[in-house]
Amino acid sequence: MSATKSKQATGKIRIQWFRSAIASPVKHKKVVKGLGFTKLNQIVEREDSPSIRGMVQKIPHLVKIVA
């Protein structure tokens, strides 16, 4: 539990790709790839910056923020 708190304290955000992008527009697929996802249900850790938050806001139906 303390490891999770220290990750959040350093300005990191954990994002999970939970829904397939097969029928999504090409722009959405590029955002998924830009976030660094390669497999479905994968969790990646990125800097908590406005640019990453904006990418997540463009595809809320495909990804979710994990605590």
N, C-alpha and C positions, 0 to 999 in steps of 0.2 A: 503494500500500500504506500509506503513512503517513496518508492521509486516512481510511482505515478505522479505524486505531488511534486517531486523534484523535476520531472519532465515538463510539467505545466509551468513551473516557476521559471524555466529557461526559455519560455516563449515558443514552445512546440505545440503542434496540433496533430491529433491522430485522426485519419480519415479512412473510412472503409468503403470500398466499391461493392455494392450489394445487388445491383440490378444490371442486367446485360444492356449493352449499347447497340445491339444489332439493328434495331429498327429506329435508332436515333439519327438525327441529322449529322452530317460530317463534322460540323463545328463542335457538337457535343462530344463526338469521338476524339477529336483533337484535344479537347479540354481534359478528358479522362487520361489520355496519353501524356499530356503535359504535366499532370499531377504525379505521374510516375507509376501508374497502375499497369500491370502486365497480366494479372489473373483476377477472375471474379472472386469476391469475398476476401480480397487481399486488404491488409491494413498498412498504410504508409504513414510516416511521421514527417511533417513538413514544418517550416518556420511559420509562426502565427503572424502573418503579415497581411496587409490589406489586399495585395494581389492574389494571394492564395485564398483568402476569404471570398474574394470576388469570383474566382474560378469555381469554388464550391457553390456559390449562390447561383451560378449559371446552370448547374446540373443537380439541383436538390433531389430530383426524382431518381438519380443514379447513385449518389453517394450520401453518406451520413457521417457526422462527427461522432467519434467514439471517445468516451471518457478515459 
